[in-house]
């Protein structure tokens, strides 16, 4: 991998992580222990749905593409022997951080639930009331920091990657078409999401076939992509707001917006920075904290999100304020803590972030 692509992946990964935080900041219909706070479908609803259920939903698919690509990067062949070193590496980079942050989230919420002043913010069963098997499930399958589902699915797909390699080699482009249909029609794979499988396999396919990830586009092409993306997101959101009841059209627009959005962001980077060394940018150093922001932003974000909503009350202005303030504060705190930990406890930081 050359320096340009390495810098591009770091830069885009941070942008995607910020998108994920805003995706999770959605507070329309927020629930507390004793009541639900629901705002009308006005400006606030439209704004939050455009961002959190429109533009930012490209983040997870693109993360899976990148993960699949990196797994099969420089893969010589599909023998099991070739995969073993990759599996061993992922124990350090994925399994260990997953277990650490799952336990951290469980302990963090347990402490908050034990404090009377913070107890009302939790509407789920108390952790102290969990059975032994429910605790195991909370650690390994459904972690309290719910964003860890991405790593959980990724670990499973990595274990299945030798099988996916064979499918790609045999079926070639047809493999993507088949998996695209499972994603579009929401096929239930039970142990991982259809979205994860499709986009992870896209990354594998790109790596296996050595497709260049440098795809500069002309200004007219870029503008057309961006306008198409924006238009589809706006139309889809408007249809939902006006209670358009054809779920297949809504689903189709949603899937199309993701595909075009992924191409738009990826192509925009090459269009904007093809002649720029972005590593010399003043903000580039913070891009290294993307993974820490991913694992740390929840449940911290939920605390700020619900806290602001509770303090400011149920109104459009308060909901919008909470929607933007919570992620901004969460991102700032997360990066600050990441900087401190990496500077002062480098070994611990390396362990909990998988060496990133």
C-alpha positions, -999 to +999 in steps of 0.1 A: +000+000+000+014+034-010+015+065+012-013+082-006-038+053-001-026+049+035-033+086+042-066+084+024-078+055+045-068+073+077-086+105+066-118+089+054-119+066+084-120+096+107-147+113+086-167+081+087-163+078+125-176+114+130-205+103+108-211+073+131-212+096+162-238+118+146-257+088+134-259+076+170-268+111+182-304+108+168-327+118+196-362+119+181-384+097+203-357+094+230-367+070+259-361+074+296-369+050+324-403+066+331-413+084+300-406+089+263-398+123+248-412+126+213-410+157+191-432+165+161-422+157+126-412+193+119-378+209+111-361+189+138-373+156+126-364+164+090-329+176+099-320+147+121-334+122+096-315+138+067-282+135+086-285+104+108-308+083+086-296+099+053-260+110+048-243+093+077-256+058+069-228+053+043-202+051+072-207+015+082-209+000+046-177+019+037-160+007+069-168-029+059-155-024+024-122-010+038-120-039+063-125-065+036-100-049+013-073-047+041-079-084+050-072-096+014-045-070+006-014-088-006-032-122-003-011-146-024-037-174-027-067-189-010-051-217+010-059-219+047-022-216+054-023-181+039-052-171+061-037-183+095-013-153+099-042-129+092-064-147+117-037-144+144-032-107+137-070-101+141-069-116+176-048-087+186-064-060+165-101-070+170-108-098+196-088-083+224-102-047+220-137-062+216-135-080+250-119-051+268-144-025+256-173-049+261-163-054+297-156-017+302-191-008+289-207-034+312-188-021+343-194+016+334-232+011+331-233-010+362-217+018+382-241+044+368-271+022+376-259+020+411-259+058+415-294+071+424-291+103+405-282+085+372-305+055+376-336+071+360-318+074+327-318+037+322-350+019+310-335-016+306-331-043+332-304-036+358-271-053+351-270-065+387-302-085+380-286-103+350-282-141+352-248-156+346-257-166+310-272-132+303-239-116+315-220-138+291-244-128+263-238-091+272-201-096+270-197-118+239-228-113+218-248-081+226-223-058+243-235-028+262-215-005+239-238-015+211-214-001+184-193-032+190-217-052+168-195-040+139-164-058+153-185-088+163-198-092+127-164-085+113-148-113+134-173-138+121-169-127+085-131-129+088-135-165+100-156-171+069-133-153+046-116-185+031-151-196+021-160-161+007-127-162-012-138-195-030-172-180-038-156-149-054-132-170-074-159-193-087-188-169-092-168-138-099-190-107-104-221-129-099-211-133-062-216-096-057-249-096-075-262-124-053-251-108-021-264-074-033-298-091-035-296-104+001-288-069+012-316-053-008-342-078+003-330-078+039-322-115+041-316-126+077-283-144+082-289-144+120-252-144+131-243-113+110-261-086+091-267-088+053-252-053+051-219-065+067-217-095+044-223-076+011-200-047+017-173-068+033-173-090+003-171-060-020-138-051-002-126-087-007-135-086-043-116-054-049-085-068-032-086-102-050-090-086-084-065-059-076-089-031-086-073+003-081-088+023-052-075+055-068-105+067-088-101+104-097-133+118-112-139+149-133-156+178-117-188+173-137-189+136-127-184+145-090-210+172-090-235+148-106-228+122-080-231+146-051-263+161-065-278+127-070-269+116-035-284+148-020-316+145-041-322+109-032-317+115+005-340+145+004-367+127-015-366+096+007-368+117+039-397+137+025-416+106+015-412+092+050-423+125+066-454+126+045-461+089+054-456+074+020-465+038+026-447+019-002-418+003+018-401-011-012-397+023-028-384+038+005-360+008+009-348+011-027-341+048-023-323+041+009-300+015-007-294+036-037-284+066-015-258+044+003-243+031-030-241+066-045-229+081-012-200+057-009-189+065-044-193+102-038-172+103-007-145+080-020-143+099-054-144+133-037-113+126-018-093+118-050-108+148-067-099+171-038-066+158-026-050+140-055-022+166-056-020+172-018+000+156+009-028+155+035-004+142+062+011+177+064-023+191+074-025+204+110-056+182+117-041+150+103-026+138+137-061+135+152-071+110+125-051+083+143-077+083+170-106+070+149-107+036+165-106+050+200-134+073+191-153+043+178-150+022+209-153+050+234-181+072+221-208+050+236-221+050+262-207+085+267-227+099+238-260+085+252-253+101+286-249+135+270-277+130+245-302+120+272-288+145+297-292+175+274-327+163+263-337+160+299-323+193+310-335+213+280-369+197+278-389+184+249-390+210+221-376+214+186-349+238+197-337+217+226-338+185+205-317+201+178-293+216+204-288+182+221-284+166+187-253+187+178-239+194+213-237+158+224-215+145+195-193+176+195-186+172+232-182+134+229-157+137+201-137+163+219-136+143+251-128+111+233-098+126+213-085+143+244-085+111+264-070+091+235-042+117+233-035+115+270-036+077+271-014+073+241+011+098+254+013+085+290+003+048+288+013+038+253+013+000+260-022+001+275-034+023+246-019-001+221-036-031+238-071-015+239-069-002+203-054-033+187-021-016+181-036+013+161 
